[in-house]
Amino acid sequence: MLLSVKNLSVTYNGKHAVRNLTFSVQKGEVFGLLGANGAGKSSSIGAILGIEKSTSDELLVLGQSPIMDRKKVFEQVGVQFQETNFPDKMTVEEACDQWHALYVKPQSIEPLLSTFGLLDKQKQLIKSLSGGEKQRLAVLLALLPNPQLVFLDELTTGLDTMARKMLWKQLLIMKEKGLSIVLTSHYMDEVEALCDHLLILKKGETMIYGTIDEVVKASGQPHLEAAYLHFSGEEELI
Ligand SMILES: Nc1ncnc2c1ncn2[C@@H]1O[C@H](COP(=O)(O)OP(=O)(O)OP(=O)(O)O)[C@@H](O)[C@H]1O
């Protein structure tokens, strides 16, 4: 088991943002944490990463506590955030070199740059990259540690169709090699392409947790998009 979360709760000013979240992720599994804006996805991930304060009956990342064993755990875990702030004068190459130096067994930089279509952008300032290029760089940096487990927040938001498909293909290759992935996404085609299990949050509560087939079946809807709308409560807004 690479990730085990039991009854994780996050509160802000006495109000629950996440309540009793329970799930686990095995080696080579892709897990999707889904829900409408404000449902509690980022708060959950922040808590699992030890950034947000939380309570739980169990919180183990690679069998260790992300709070007590922080350094050891995060040598083997990759994280991509929605917004990564880089210094103004930093180039793609410098960011890669700095990240590379932080880890014990990182991947080689060049093949990754090539895979992510950024080989000819090495000397460019990060702030001058397009939105999609920045997004690809953020995923590249999350994978650079050669992690056993990677957290990808809104993986392909802002990417064009080709870049999305490229990224999915790349992640599936890494999954085959044993990489475990926790992702958040608002796109059900992405969830269908990648996820083994998914969990849908609504106002911090777990509405359903299972495989895509189980979720669709339990919803009584014809396909995942409709099942998602049903469980997330987003259909009430349409
Ligand atoms: N630091 C904070 N202080 C107070 N409330 C917060 C804080 N961070 C998040 N919240 C609230 O907690 C709830 C869950 O927010 P969260 O960011 O986890 O949702 P999300 O599912 O990641 O949303 P999105 O899809 O918009 O990124 C929201 O109601 C949000 O306003």
PDBQT file of the ligand as one rigid body, heavy atoms in Angstrom, charges set to zero:
ROOT
HETATM    1  N1  LIG A 301      -7.313  28.506   4.200  1.00  0.00    +0.000 N 
HETATM    2  C1  LIG A 301      -8.646  28.406   4.199  1.00  0.00    +0.000 A 
HETATM    3  N2  LIG A 301      -9.400  29.078   5.097  1.00  0.00    +0.000 NA
HETATM    4  C2  LIG A 301     -10.735  28.958   5.102  1.00  0.00    +0.000 A 
HETATM    5  N3  LIG A 301     -11.428  28.201   4.241  1.00  0.00    +0.000 NA
HETATM    6  C3  LIG A 301     -10.740  27.518   3.321  1.00  0.00    +0.000 A 
HETATM    7  C4  LIG A 301      -9.308  27.576   3.235  1.00  0.00    +0.000 A 
HETATM    8  N4  LIG A 301      -8.902  26.785   2.214  1.00  0.00    +0.000 NA
HETATM    9  C5  LIG A 301     -10.022  26.258   1.686  1.00  0.00    +0.000 A 
HETATM   10  N5  LIG A 301     -11.124  26.688   2.338  1.00  0.00    +0.000 N 
HETATM   11  C6  LIG A 301     -12.531  26.315   2.047  1.00  0.00    +0.000 C 
HETATM   12  O1  LIG A 301     -12.630  24.898   2.119  1.00  0.00    +0.000 OA
HETATM   13  C7  LIG A 301     -13.491  24.398   1.104  1.00  0.00    +0.000 C 
HETATM   14  C8  LIG A 301     -12.754  23.389   0.240  1.00  0.00    +0.000 C 
HETATM   15  O2  LIG A 301     -11.787  24.065  -0.549  1.00  0.00    +0.000 OA
HETATM   16  P1  LIG A 301     -10.774  23.319  -1.510  1.00  0.00    +0.000 P 
HETATM   17  O3  LIG A 301      -9.804  24.330  -2.021  1.00  0.00    +0.000 OA
HETATM   18  O4  LIG A 301     -10.225  22.141  -0.807  1.00  0.00    +0.000 OA
HETATM   19  O5  LIG A 301     -11.734  22.828  -2.692  1.00  0.00    +0.000 OA
HETATM   20  P2  LIG A 301     -11.359  22.167  -4.102  1.00  0.00    +0.000 P 
HETATM   21  O6  LIG A 301     -12.234  20.971  -4.220  1.00  0.00    +0.000 OA
HETATM   22  O7  LIG A 301      -9.909  21.964  -4.210  1.00  0.00    +0.000 OA
HETATM   23  O8  LIG A 301     -11.862  23.301  -5.110  1.00  0.00    +0.000 OA
HETATM   24  P3  LIG A 301     -11.351  23.744  -6.597  1.00  0.00    +0.000 P 
HETATM   25  O9  LIG A 301     -11.867  22.720  -7.561  1.00  0.00    +0.000 OA
HETATM   26  O10 LIG A 301     -12.043  25.052  -6.773  1.00  0.00    +0.000 OA
HETATM   27  O11 LIG A 301      -9.858  23.848  -6.561  1.00  0.00    +0.000 OA
HETATM   28  C9  LIG A 301     -13.997  25.613   0.341  1.00  0.00    +0.000 C 
HETATM   29  O12 LIG A 301     -15.248  25.981   0.866  1.00  0.00    +0.000 OA
HETATM   30  C10 LIG A 301     -12.957  26.680   0.630  1.00  0.00    +0.000 C 
HETATM   31  O13 LIG A 301     -13.506  27.976   0.576  1.00  0.00    +0.000 OA
ENDROOT
TORSDOF 0
